[in-house]
Amino acid sequence: MDKENYKNMKKVCFRMFGQIRENIKTRKNIEKSWKRQVGGKHEKNVARDVGHTQQKLETKKVVREMFEGK
């Protein structure tokens, strides 16, 4: 993958993940305050975090394939 292509890919990724990143930040802040009140992480939250990470990885894979032209 040449440099120009890589730069374009990074731009697209940042645009796509910018919104996700904002959502994660706000959600994490909410969870932090919620954890302070409750003390400990709820099972559902753990499952959701795992799912979210999986989703991000899949999206990255799709973007990579898009730019490598597979």
C-alpha positions, 0 to 999 in steps of 0.5 A: 500500500503506497503512502497516498493511499494510506493517507486517504484511508486514514482520512476515511477512517477518522471520519467514520470512527470520529463519531464512534469515538465521541459516543464511546467517550460519553458512554464511558463517562456515564459508566464511570459515574454509574460505577461510582454509584453502584460499585462494579461493572454490570454483566450486560455492560461487559457483554456490550463492550465486547460486542462493540470492540468486535464491531469496530474491528469488523469495520476496520477490516471492511475499510482495509479491504475497500482500499486494497481492492479485494 
